[in-house]
């Protein structure tokens, strides 16, 4: 609003803010879904549990990872409190 009041075009910053907040909301929802899936107790043997993990938990983990990776690219390195995936891969 301050940029608009000053007559400055802040459309790029507004678009980035919208993308960031949307991604954070999606990430929080994906984490909640993953927590719920992990808390679910599968009735049956080890095979039924493995099938559940493959069909339900793994896709939720992949979605959480995708959104986390996207957030890493949107947030400046000096503001990102955790090591990035790249930093973990290439730590010495």
C-alpha positions as CSV (number, residue, x, y, z in Angstrom):
1,X,0.0,0.0,0.0
2,X,2.9,2.3,0.8
3,X,4.4,1.8,-2.7
4,X,1.0,2.5,-4.3
5,X,0.6,5.6,-2.3
6,X,4.1,6.7,-3.5
7,X,3.0,6.1,-7.1
8,X,5.4,3.2,-7.5
9,X,4.4,0.1,-9.5
10,X,4.6,-2.8,-7.0
11,X,2.9,-5.4,-9.2
12,X,5.9,-7.7,-9.2
13,X,6.2,-7.6,-5.4
14,X,2.4,-8.1,-5.0
15,X,2.5,-11.1,-7.3
16,X,5.5,-12.6,-5.4
17,X,3.6,-12.0,-2.1
18,X,0.5,-13.7,-3.4
19,X,2.6,-16.7,-4.6
20,X,4.4,-16.9,-1.3
21,X,1.3,-16.8,0.8
22,X,-0.5,-19.3,-1.4
23,X,2.4,-21.7,-1.3
24,X,2.7,-21.4,2.5
25,X,-1.0,-22.1,2.8
26,X,-0.7,-25.1,0.5
27,X,2.4,-26.3,2.5
28,X,0.6,-26.1,5.8
29,X,-2.4,-28.0,4.4
30,X,-0.1,-30.7,3.0
31,X,1.7,-31.0,6.4
32,X,-1.7,-31.4,8.1
33,X,-2.7,-34.1,5.6
34,X,0.6,-35.9,6.1
35,X,0.3,-35.8,9.9
36,X,-3.2,-37.2,9.6
37,X,-2.1,-40.0,7.3
38,X,0.8,-40.9,9.6
39,X,-1.5,-41.0,12.6
40,X,-3.9,-43.4,10.9
41,X,-3.5,-47.0,12.1
42,X,-3.9,-49.6,9.4
43,X,-5.7,-52.7,10.4
44,X,-4.1,-55.9,9.2
45,X,-0.7,-57.3,8.5
46,X,2.6,-55.7,7.5
47,X,1.6,-55.9,3.8
48,X,-1.6,-53.9,4.4
49,X,0.5,-51.3,6.3
50,X,3.1,-51.2,3.4
51,X,0.4,-50.7,0.8
52,X,-1.2,-47.9,2.8
53,X,2.2,-46.2,3.2
54,X,2.8,-46.5,-0.6
55,X,-0.6,-45.4,-1.7
56,X,-1.4,-42.7,0.9
57,X,1.7,-41.5,2.8
58,X,4.3,-41.5,0.0
59,X,2.2,-39.2,-2.3
60,X,1.6,-36.8,0.6
61,X,5.4,-36.8,1.3
62,X,6.1,-36.0,-2.3
63,X,3.6,-33.1,-2.3
64,X,5.1,-31.7,0.9
65,X,8.6,-32.0,-0.6
66,X,7.5,-30.2,-3.8
67,X,6.0,-27.3,-1.9
68,X,9.0,-27.1,0.5
69,X,11.3,-26.9,-2.6
70,X,9.2,-24.2,-4.1
71,X,9.3,-22.2,-0.8
72,X,13.1,-22.5,-0.8
73,X,13.2,-20.7,-4.2
74,X,10.8,-18.0,-3.1
75,X,12.5,-17.1,0.3
76,X,15.8,-15.3,0.4
77,X,18.7,-17.4,1.7
78,X,19.4,-15.1,4.6
79,X,15.8,-15.4,5.7
80,X,15.5,-19.2,5.3
81,X,16.2,-20.7,8.7
82,X,16.9,-24.2,7.6
83,X,19.6,-25.7,5.4
84,X,18.3,-26.0,1.8
85,X,18.2,-29.4,0.1
86,X,21.1,-28.3,-2.0
87,X,23.2,-27.4,1.0
88,X,22.4,-30.7,2.6
89,X,23.5,-32.6,-0.5
90,X,26.8,-30.8,-0.9
91,X,27.9,-30.2,2.7
92,X,31.5,-30.9,3.4
